[in-house]
Amino acid sequence: MKLSVAFAAGNPPERDRSFRPWWRESRATPHERTDLTYIRYITAARAGPRLAALYDRYADDRGKVDNILRIHSLNPPSMEHHYDLYRHLMAGPSPLSRVQREMIAVTVSAENDCFY
């Protein structure tokens, strides 16, 4: 009875603001998230010749390398292998269309609470 009176008066009941459901957590900015792991990487300015060549190869039109690739900077062969696997999965022969593959990737990212 009190609940309906509170709503009727325009005053919603108090709730525990410390609770954050998973669908809210996934929309948190990186600065709000406390469960993120920091992975050390080598910047383009400090990259050796092999890594610099990979950064040039994998950079977008603005010269930026995706974080998912950049975290491999300590092990350049793993960066190449990661990119090759990604290209094969997303553009290689498959009964799935490119759109279907992207939809799967977005769904998995959302399920894993990836913020990007």
C-alpha positions as CSV (number, residue, x, y, z in Angstrom):
1,M,0.0,0.0,0.0
2,K,2.8,2.4,0.9
3,L,4.5,1.7,-2.5
4,S,1.5,2.8,-4.5
5,V,1.0,5.9,-2.4
6,A,4.7,6.9,-2.9
7,F,4.4,6.5,-6.6
8,A,1.1,8.3,-6.7
9,A,2.7,11.2,-5.0
10,G,5.5,11.2,-7.5
11,N,8.1,9.9,-5.0
12,P,9.6,6.6,-6.1
13,P,10.7,4.3,-3.2
14,E,14.3,4.5,-2.1
15,R,16.5,1.8,-3.6
16,D,20.0,0.6,-3.0
17,R,22.2,2.7,-5.4
18,S,25.3,0.5,-4.8
19,F,23.7,-2.3,-6.8
20,R,24.6,-2.1,-10.5
21,P,23.0,-4.6,-12.8
22,W,25.2,-6.1,-15.5
23,W,23.5,-4.1,-18.3
24,R,24.4,-0.9,-16.5
25,E,27.9,-2.0,-15.8
26,S,28.6,-2.6,-19.5
27,R,27.7,1.0,-20.3
28,A,30.2,2.3,-17.7
29,T,33.1,4.4,-19.0
30,P,36.6,2.9,-18.7
31,H,37.2,5.3,-15.8
32,E,34.2,4.0,-13.9
33,R,35.0,0.4,-14.3
34,T,37.1,-1.2,-11.6
35,D,37.3,-4.7,-13.2
36,L,39.5,-3.8,-16.1
37,T,43.0,-5.3,-16.5
38,Y,45.8,-3.0,-17.6
39,I,48.2,-4.6,-20.1
40,R,51.5,-2.9,-20.7
41,Y,52.3,-2.1,-24.4
42,I,55.0,-0.5,-26.4
43,T,54.1,2.9,-27.9
44,A,54.7,3.6,-31.6
45,A,57.5,6.1,-30.6
46,R,59.4,3.4,-28.8
47,A,58.7,0.5,-31.2
48,G,61.6,-1.3,-32.8
49,P,61.7,-1.7,-36.6
50,R,59.6,-4.9,-36.8
51,L,56.9,-3.6,-34.4
52,A,56.9,-0.2,-36.1
53,A,56.2,-1.9,-39.5
54,L,53.3,-3.8,-37.9
55,Y,51.9,-0.6,-36.4
56,D,52.1,1.0,-39.8
57,R,50.4,-2.0,-41.5
58,Y,47.5,-2.3,-38.9
59,A,46.9,1.4,-38.3
60,D,43.5,2.9,-39.4
61,D,43.1,6.0,-41.6
62,R,43.9,8.2,-38.5
63,G,47.1,6.3,-37.7
64,K,45.6,4.5,-34.7
65,V,46.1,0.8,-33.9
66,D,43.2,-1.0,-32.2
67,N,43.9,-1.7,-28.5
68,I,43.2,-5.4,-29.1
69,L,46.2,-5.5,-31.4
70,R,48.4,-3.1,-29.5
71,I,48.4,-5.3,-26.4
72,H,50.5,-7.8,-28.5
73,S,53.3,-5.2,-28.9
74,L,55.5,-7.1,-26.4
75,N,55.3,-10.1,-28.7
76,P,55.1,-8.9,-32.4
77,P,54.6,-12.5,-33.8
78,S,51.5,-12.8,-31.7
79,M,50.2,-9.5,-33.1
80,E,50.6,-10.9,-36.7
81,H,48.9,-14.2,-35.7
82,H,46.0,-12.5,-34.0
83,Y,45.4,-10.3,-37.0
84,D,45.7,-13.2,-39.4
85,L,43.1,-15.2,-37.4
86,Y,40.8,-12.2,-37.2
87,R,41.0,-11.7,-41.0
88,H,40.4,-15.4,-41.6
89,L,37.4,-15.5,-39.4
90,M,35.8,-12.3,-40.7
91,A,36.7,-12.4,-44.4
92,G,37.8,-16.0,-45.1
93,P,35.6,-18.6,-46.8
94,S,32.5,-19.2,-44.7
95,P,28.8,-20.1,-45.1
96,L,28.1,-16.9,-42.9
97,S,27.9,-13.5,-44.5
98,R,30.1,-10.6,-43.3
99,V,27.0,-9.1,-41.6
100,Q,26.3,-12.3,-39.7
101,R,29.9,-12.6,-38.5
102,E,29.8,-9.0,-37.3
103,M,26.5,-9.7,-35.5
104,I,28.1,-12.7,-33.7
105,A,31.1,-10.6,-32.7
106,V,28.9,-7.8,-31.3
107,T,26.7,-10.3,-29.4
108,V,29.8,-12.0,-27.9
109,S,31.3,-8.6,-26.9
110,A,28.1,-7.5,-25.3
111,E,27.8,-10.8,-23.4
112,N,31.4,-10.4,-22.2
113,D,30.6,-6.8,-21.1
114,C,33.2,-5.3,-23.5
115,F,32.8,-1.6,-23.5
116,Y,34.2,-1.0,-27.0
